[in-house]
Amino acid sequence: MPDNRTRETLIDTMTEEASSPLRKYQELYVGERSLAKLVKYELLTVFLSPIPGALGFFLRKTFYKGLFAGCGRGATIGPYVTLRSPGQIFLGDNNFIDTHAVLDAKGSGSRIHLGDSVLVGNGAVFSCASAEIVVGDDVSIGPHCYVRAGISPVRLGSDLTIGSHTVIISGNPSYKRLDIPMKRQVGSAEGITVGDDVWIGVGVSVVDGVTIGSGSVVGAGAVVIRNVPEYSIVAGVPAKVIGSRK
């Protein structure tokens, strides 16, 4: 028979295992293990998220503020928006987060900071692993865009138009070792920077390490794998300079 100390260890282990799904949920969605914040998060998101129409917009606009690290005036949240670790999300003034969008700031060192007058389109996803996404002012993110900061940041300037289904992902796994799965290998982590007054067309892909200069135009469907000079017009796979706005 196990002694008392062994029994206590077994009980502690069983208790920890039983609570681990709850802890994982708290870490993933709430961002911390506070029971009070868990209850607040659940009550607000479960009951207010699905409410349609003007009533839903009003209730979320009024009561969601306490979930965020910062929330400016006039910030509006659509129905069925997913928030993960909202305590690491900052919203500026007059933001609009459309239906089924995802703001995911989970992970140590993660942060999502949206400036003023930012539109996040229907079904768009902002996702962090252990880095930050910073967006300037007066930015339009089209429907179903995917912006991810893996282990390096993504910084988007002001006065941007980003077309639907655009993918901007920082950080890449390595593929050089054969004894470790590629997803577990550490590759490049330089980050992505987009300057001010940039127009990115529909279905563009931007990879890690790229800087898109201010005033540039990126044609629809382009795959941007190298830096884009300021005021350039680029298109193609891979994207190449085809003109200049000057």
C-alpha positions, 0 to 999 in steps of 0.5 A: 500500500502507498504511504501517506506522502505517495497518496498525496502526490497521487491526489495532487497529480490527479487534480492537476490532470483533471484541471489541465483542460480548464487551465489550457482553456484559460491560457488560450482564451482568457490569457491568465488563470484568474477565476474572476476573469474567466467568469467575466470572459465567459459571461460576456462572450457567450451571451453577447457574441451571438446577438445580431443587429444594433442591439448586439453592437451596442451591448458589445461596444458597452461591455467588451471594453473591460476585456481589452488591455485598452479600448478607444472610443467608438470601437465596434465589435461584430457578432461571433468575433473570437477573442483570445487573450484580450488582455493583450489586445489594444484597440484604438478609436473608431475600430470596426471588427467585423463578423467572425473575425479572430483576434488571437494574442495568446502566448508570452510576448504576444500583443495586438495593437490596432491604431485608430479607424482600423477595419478588420473585415469579415473572417479576417484572422490576426494571430500571434505566437510569441510576437506582436502585430502592430497596425497604424491608423486608417487601415482597411483589412479585407475579408478573410485575410490572415496576418500572423506574427510567429516569433517575429513581429508584423508591423503595418503602417497607416493609410493602408488598403489590404485586399481580401484573402491576403496572407502576411506571415512572419517567421519560417520553420527550417527544413535542414534537419531530418531527425526533427519535424520541420514544424519544430525547427527554428528557421528565419525570424526577421519580421515583416514591415509595411510602410504607410500609404500602401495598396495591397491587392487581393490574394497577395502573399508576403513572407518573412523578412520583407519590407514593403516601402511606403507609397507602393502598390502590390498587384493581386495574387503577387508573392512578395519574397524580397523588399519592395522599394518605396513608390514601386508597383510590383506584381507577379510570382515572385513579385517584381517591379513593373513600374513606379508611382513617381 
